[in-house]
């Protein structure tokens, strides 16, 4: 689509450029994931645990202050996927981490 093409935006009831419409659709598809303090998280960020967490199925407890490197966002605003030594497929709730 070129910039001189316009599409009707049903939400606003106005004609907007095709580029602006594409940007709006992309913004609607992204999910904001925030840590316990309200910082915006992104793929690859490092986070620190703010609470001791017992990992189900691993028989292990992750202590407060544990550093988790290279997180991945899952599309759920409250869950992050990460790796930790000896624990495969670890998913943490964003409310228990703080961005480093």
C-alpha positions in Angstrom: 0.0 0.0 0.0 1.2 3.5 -0.7 0.8 6.6 1.4 -1.8 8.1 -1.0 -4.2 5.2 -0.3 -6.9 5.8 2.3 -9.0 3.3 4.3 -12.1 3.8 6.4 -11.4 3.4 10.1 -14.6 2.2 11.8 -13.3 2.9 15.3 -12.9 6.7 14.6 -15.3 7.0 11.7 -12.7 8.8 9.6 -10.6 8.1 6.5 -7.0 7.5 7.4 -3.9 6.7 5.4 -3.1 3.0 4.7 0.2 3.3 6.6 -1.5 4.8 9.6 -4.1 2.0 9.5 -1.3 -0.7 9.4 0.5 1.0 12.4 -2.7 0.9 14.4 -3.3 -2.8 13.6 0.3 -3.6 14.7 -0.1 -1.7 17.9 -3.3 -3.6 18.7 -1.5 -6.9 18.2 1.3 -6.2 20.7 0.9 -7.0 24.4 2.5 -4.9 27.1 4.1 -7.0 29.8 5.0 -5.1 33.0 7.0 -6.3 36.0 6.0 -5.9 39.6 7.1 -2.2 39.7 5.5 -1.3 36.4 8.5 -1.4 34.1 7.9 -2.5 30.5 9.5 -5.8 29.7 10.8 -6.9 26.3 12.4 -10.1 24.8 15.9 -10.5 26.0 15.6 -8.5 29.2 17.1 -9.6 32.5 14.9 -9.9 35.6 15.4 -10.5 39.3 12.9 -12.5 41.4 11.2 -10.4 44.2 9.9 -13.5 46.1 11.0 -17.1 46.8 9.2 -19.3 44.3 8.7 -23.1 44.5 9.0 -24.6 41.1 6.3 -27.3 40.6 7.7 -30.5 39.1 11.3 -29.6 39.6 11.5 -30.0 43.4 13.4 -26.8 43.6 12.9 -23.3 45.1 14.2 -20.2 43.3 15.3 -17.7 46.0 14.5 -14.0 46.1 17.2 -12.0 44.2 17.8 -14.8 41.6 18.8 -13.3 38.3 17.0 -14.7 35.2 18.6 -13.8 31.9 17.2 -13.5 28.4 13.4 -13.7 29.0 10.9 -14.2 26.2 7.4 -12.8 26.1 4.6 -15.3 25.5 1.8 -13.1 24.3 0.1 -13.3 27.7 0.4 -10.0 29.6 1.2 -11.8 32.9 3.6 -14.6 31.8 7.2 -14.7 30.7 9.1 -17.7 29.4 12.7 -18.2 30.6 15.5 -20.6 31.2 17.2 -21.4 34.4 19.9 -24.0 35.3 18.3 -27.5 35.6 14.7 -26.2 34.9 13.4 -26.7 31.4 10.4 -24.7 30.2 10.2 -22.3 33.1 7.3 -19.8 32.9 7.1 -17.0 35.5 4.4 -14.6 36.4 5.4 -11.0 35.7 4.1 -9.9 39.1 7.1 -11.8 40.8 9.9 -10.2 38.8 11.6 -6.8 38.6 13.5 -5.6 35.5 17.2 -5.3 36.1 
